[in-house]
Amino acid sequence: MIRPEWESTLKANGFSRGLAYILTTATIHMERTTATGADVVAEYYETETERVLSFESEGTTAAIAQNRDGYAMLKVRTASDGDELERYYGFDMALDHVGEVLGISPSALPVPDAAQDMGM
């Protein structure tokens, strides 16, 4: 679905509805990177506004999100689009909280290479 606020701009610049859909979908669904370990799957991706690192273990989820500019605090959520639980400056502190939520040692959480530089 094309975001309504983008549709008129894209049409005004000569893009067809089909091409506009492809362009907006591509910006929202960036390449995803995964890592696995200790019965946990981690997935890193970027949206147009955020960097997101989500975790899933035995049906329980948690996520860490940061704005794409990389200067804001990290938000720990119940899922990538879930309720915010807490904010942290440091990536290690955010991982500690995710470990608590999942019941796993933070040192056992897999982190894809693209997410290694999250935090302030």
Helices and strands as residue ranges (DSSP letters): H 4-12, H 17-28, E 33-37, E 40-46, E 50-57, E 60-67, E 74-77, E 84-88, H 91-102, G 106-108, G 113-115
